[in-house]
Amino acid sequence: PTKPTTDNLPEYDGKSIEQWFAVLDTERSPTRLAEAVDAIRFLAQKSHAEQISERALRVFRNVDAESQFGSGKEIRQVSTITSGLLGTLPPATLASACAKELNQGNERSRLFVLRHVMRSFQLSSLESNELIQALLQTSRNEDDSVREKSASWLSIVIYNFPKHPLVSEATVRLRELLSDKATPVVLTACRGLFASKGDGPAICDALSPLVIGNNDGEQNEALWLLAVMGPSAEKAVPALSSMLLSEGNPESHEGQWSQNSYVRTSGF
């Protein structure tokens, strides 16, 4: 219900919208956060959309949404509450807020934006120059997961908006990530570039060590990518031959032999 006002400024439960923003900034109890969200929804006008988006995302600088918080149940509640508030905002406003959080936040809030908030975007929101510039920046982050998710979103930009003025920068960045120290980042960059025949040799150079490596998951992913690349994966033939002709007891390499069969049936 509407509460008494002071100086014609609306209040909810005796607090102005700025006071409720302060609760959102500092409170981590799911119950109190839910109260703040209800209050902000009640008091907010369209002119507050930018404030709401930025303040809501800021919550995750202090709450690790990717691991356990208390019993684990609480963090899911916090995530659900905050996502519900973000979902009411105009897409362009939310895209701008995400760009700011990617630039100004920490690994916790960046991962929340990259893994959760951006998944609810309308695809057109990814055309935002501000957001693409932020993704280019976070693709250089020290955290492997941040770089990996940034590369994944850059790939989506490349495929869906090939005429965007920043696509060339995104493509160059993915090429640089082919030599990243983290294998998941390398694989993501390969997925983003595999349709480009001109990048075939560089992708083969990045995938060949994984093909002859000992990690079954990475090997499977590398084999799949080479298979869908088709003739442009020619440079990887020596690595594939080495794997297929490797010496050893077949019974001790069951996973490898099943992968070999996959390669043969995929056209290699």
Secondary structure, DSSP 8 states (H G I E B T S, - for coil): -----BTTB--BTTB-HHHHHHHHHH---HHHHHHHHHHHHHH--GGGHHHHHHHHHHGGGTS-TTS--TTSHHHHHHHHHHHHHHTTS-HHHHHHHHHHHHHHS-HHHHHHHHHTGGGGS-GGGGG-HHHHHHHHHHTT-SSHHHHHHHHHHHHHHHHH-TTSTTHHHHHHHHHHHTT-SSHHHHHHHHHHHTT-GGGHHHHHHHHHHHHTSS-HHHHHHHHHHHHHHGGGGGGGHHHHHHHHT--S-GGGGHHHHHHHHHHHHTT-
